[in-house]
Amino acid sequence: MMIKYFKHLLIILVGVSCKKEPGVQVTEKDSDIVESKSLMENPGDQVQHLFIANGGSILYLKNGDIKGQARFDTDGDFITELLKSETNGKYTDYNEYLIDSNNKDTVFFFNGFGKINEGWKILKGVSVDNPMQIVSYQSPKKHNTSQTETISETRLIIFAPEIQTFADENSAEADAYFTAMDDWNFYSLELNESFEKLGVKTHYMKKRFLSLDLPNHKNITIDTRSNINGRKALALLYKKDKIPMIISLIFGDNDLDEVKKYLQ
């Protein structure tokens, strides 16, 4: 059973959605159940997720344990100290959220725009440097080189929309599709021109799978037709050697300060 102070901690922590969601349908198919593992030498390697707010800090470890402290000092090597605290529960990991195994609370990682919710400092074992940084994506089950494009230089990457055909091109569905395509053409051109002014070239994807060269991490391959941070993304910004960030197709919807900071 989770001790009383930790239940209180989960209630007072701000900036994260931590509530029971009866509408969430959880299946074994989309879950990533955390299995017990031996502890690694580097304390930080044990951390799957880290959440920090004014109310305290919560560690979600790779072995499925939850540890937390209210009003915990986050100066210095606080993760090592926090790891010494008592285990308060267990959790199950999913692509876009986790579920506390004891009280069934659902804790979400992203909002509806793919932005990382405030308070998350580590997600899926990766330090969060940018709220639009990608940490959740799908990779192809089998590597298909004929359907993969590899990017190794700094680029704005715009995904190509799926081509659809209609038996009746005057139907409501066809009209909505062609309108969306016109919007895509307009906004993608504007986005391209805006990033050129920032000194960033644009790469228009022609294939489904995107492979990114990350020598400081591991190379990743993304299925561009799948959800990225829980949403359908239309563009990414990739700076060489950095984890990419999601970019809105409408240039004015992006946080330009975050973009410039990422490009430094």
N, C-alpha and C positions, 0 to 999 in steps of 0.2 A: 504493500500500500504506500502511496505517496504521502510524505509527511505534511503536516498542516501548513507550515510556512510556505512550502513550494506551491501548494494549491493557491494560496493567497498571492504568491508571486506571479503566477500565470494570469491572475485576474487584474493585477495592477499594472502589468507591463503595457506600455503604450506603443502604438505604431505598428502593431501586428494583429491580424485577424485570428483570433483564437477562440472559436465558438463551435458548438455543435451544428453541423450542416446536414440535416436529414436528406437534402436533395442530392448530396454527393453519392454517386454509385461507385463503390469500390469493388474491383474484381481482382482476382489473382493475376489476370492477364496484364493489367497495367500497373501492377504494384512492383516495388523493389524492396522486398523484405530484407531488413538488415540482419545479417548472420553474425554470430559470435566469432571474433577473431582474437588472436593473441595481440597484446599491446605492443606497439612498435617503440623503437628507441626514442625517436623524436616525438615529444608530447603533442605537437601540432598535427602530426600525421594521424592521430587518433580521432581528430575532430571531423565530423561530417558536416554539421551546421553549427553556427554560433550566432546567437541573438543577444543584443545589448540594448537596454533602454534605461531610463532614469530609475525604474523600479528594481533593476538587477540584471543578471546575466544568466543565460541558459546555454549549456553545451549539449548537443546531440552527437553522441559518439558513434563511430563506425561499427562498434560491437552491439549497438542498439540501446545503450544506456543513456539516460537523461540525468544531467547534473545541473544544479542551479543554486545561486545565492542571491538574496535580496540585498540591494545597496552594496554591491560588490565593487571594490576598487579595481579599475581596469588599467592602472598604471603598471609599467614594467612587464615582467613575464607573468601576467595574471592567469594565463591559460594553464600553466603548470600548477599554480596554486589552486585554481578552480577544479582541476582534475582530482585533487585530493579530497574534495568535498564528497558527501554521501550521495550515492545513487538514489534518485527519487522516482524512477520509473523506466519504462521501456517504450519504444515507438516503432512504427512501421513507416518506411519511406516510400513516397510516390513521386511521379515526375514533377508535379506542380504543388504538392503539399505533403504534410506528414500527419499521421494520426497517433495520438497518445494511446498506447495499448491499454492503459488502466482506465482512464475516464472517457475514452473515445473522442476527445476534443480534436478538431481539425485545425491545423495551422497552415495558412497559405503563404507561399513564397512570393507571388507576383500579383499585380493588379490586372485589370482587364486590357491594359495596353502593353503588357510584357515587362513593365517596370518592376524592379525588385522592391518589395515592401520595405519601408523604413525600419531600421534596427538590425537587419541581417548583415553580419560582417564576414561570415563564411557560409557559402552554400555549396553543397555537394563536394566538399573538400577544397573549394577554390575561394581565395580571398576576393571579396567584393570591392572593386576599385571604382566602379561606375554603376549607377542605378539601372542603366540600360544594357549592362554587360550580359552576354548570353551565358547561361549556366545549364539550361535545359533544352535539349534538342534530340532528334532521332537520327541515327546513322543507318545506312543500308545494311541489311543482314549479310549480304554478300557484296564484296567490292566489285563494282562494275566500271571498269576504266573507260569504256566507250560512252558512258553516261555521266562521267565525272570531269569537272574542271578544277584545276589546281591553281590557287592564287598564292604567290609568295612575296608580292610587293604591296605597299600601302595602296588601298583602293576603296572607293565607294562601290559596293556591289549591289546591283539592282536585279531582282529576280524577275524572270519572264513569266507573265500570266499564262495559265493553261489555255490552250486553244480549244475552243468549242465550236461545233457545227450544229445547225438546227434544220430540221425538215421544213419548218415554216419560219422564214426569217422575219416575218411580220408579227410573230407571236410576242406576248408580253415578256417571256423569258429571254427571247432573242434581243428584244429592245433593251432590256436591263443589262444584258451582257455587252452589247455594243456601246452603250452609254458608259459602262465601267471601263471598257477598253479605251474610249476617248479620254476619260479622266486619267487613266494610267499613262497614256502618251503625253498628256499635258504636264502632269505633275512630275513624271520621271525626267522630262526634258528640263523643267525648271530646277529640279534637284541636281541634275547633272551640272547645269550652269552655275548654280550656287556653290557647289563643292569645287568646281574648277577655280573659282575665285579664292578658295582656301588652299589652293595648290594640290588638290587631290583629284586624280584621274578616276574615271568611271569604268567599271567593267559590267557589261550587260550579260547576265547568265543566259546561255543557250541550252544548257543541259540541266538535268534534275539535281545532280549531286555536286556539292561544293566541298573541295578539300582545301584546308588552310595549313600553311606551313608555319608551325609554332615550335621553333627549335628549343625555346626555353621551357616548353611544356611537352605535350605530345601532339602530334599532328591529329587533326580532327576532320571528319567527313560528315557533312550535314545534308540531310534530305530536305531540300528547300520547300517541298510540298507538305511537310509535316509542321506541327506546332513548334515554335521556338519561344521559350519562356511562356508557354501556355497560350500563344496566339499565332495567327498566320502573319508572319513578317513579310514585308515586301522589299526591304533593303537592309543591308548591314554596312557598317563602316569597319574596315580592317586596317589597322596599322601594323606594319611588319613586326613580328615578335610579340604582339599583344593579342589577348582574347578579344574578339570583335564585339561591337555593340549594335543594338537594334537602332535603325534609323526610320523615322516616319517618312513616307513618300511625299508628304506635304512638308516642305522645308521649314515653314514657319512654326510647325508643331514641335520641332526639335529644340532642345535646350542648347543654344549655341555655345554657351560657356562650357558645358560638359563636353561638347564636341571638340572645342579648341584645347581643353585640358587633356582629353584623350589623345589628341594628335601631337602633343608635346613630346 
